[in-house]
Amino acid sequence: MAESFTAIHNYSDPGLEKQRSYDYELSIRLSAEAISYCLSDSNTSKFLHLESFDLAEPGMRPYIPGDRELNDTTKLNALLDGDLHWLTNKFSKTRVLIDQGNSSLMPEALYSEEDKGNIFEFNIAGGPYKESELHHDHLHSLNAYSIYHVPASLDSLINKFFPEAAVFHHSSAIIQSLYLKYMNQESDKHVFVNTGKSRVDILRLQGKKLEYFNSFRYNTAEDFMYYLIFVVEQLGLNPESVEMMMMGEVDKHSSLSDLVHKYIRNVHYIKRNEDFRYSFVFDQVPGHYYYNLLNASLCE
């Protein structure tokens, strides 16, 4: 019997017609333990559909620093061979965001394709990494490159199901979208926090420059808070005056959010990008959820 999967979120406009896939743009956020995807109308830039699956085994052991991330794609393959097989149809455009693996930012002037592997291993512990598993994104707005690792099993899955997809690291969507939105605004007191199930990305912009970006893996809300306070202190910011901008699938009333509010006075939840349009069904989705996924097109 085929394995059954249940979506944790599923929102679909009544006017969506799956057989007309060529009229839609498909964006997918992918890791070995989860898949989320959304569809937007190619002509109107209006989002019509969003669905998300958590494939992690219950009771997984805590992350230990130095551990390699899981790369077993058995469940992903089963899901894409089954209920989500229609995503392999021909779409107007397909993008895949890699939501796992380490990444390293490099100024464009210092980037070298030939030295990509050496640059990555110098900045990222846990190697050696195979050259064939290293990808890069060109962040045009910042004149920088992001180098990141894609496990062979995940790379193989993408080539199997989405051979024509444009592939990016999920952090590229966060960095590009926030930079384009805030580069002309006063954001000196802002710290942007993207929360994943076991990873937190922390970013700070200062004027038209990216001052800081880093990712940390965590097990508990206390771990999460430790990294957040550590970064705030390293940047010389005051927890009483810093403006913490939260995004990602974190509930406003969760124990994690409660802890953030306890130590940071000014906590805000980022609004959905107003440059796009959204079906009324997205009114059911908190505006700060799936921020990287819904801004995947800005990687291009």
Secondary structure, 3 states (H helix, E strand, C coil): CCCCCCCCEEEECCCCCHHHHHHEEEEEEEECCEEEEEEEECCCCEEEEEEEEECCCCCCCCCCCCCCCCCCCHHHHHHHHCCCHHHHCCCCEEEEEECCCCEEEEEHHHCCCCCHHHHHHHHCCCCCCCHHHEEEEEEHHHCEEEEEECCHHHHHHHHHHCCCCEEEEHHHHHHHHHHHHHCCCCCCCEEEEEECCCEEEEEEEECCEEEEEEEEECCCHHHHHHHHHHHHHHCCCCCCCCEEEEEECCCCCCHHHHHHHHHCCEEEECCCCCCCEECHHHHHCCCCCCHHHHCHHHHC
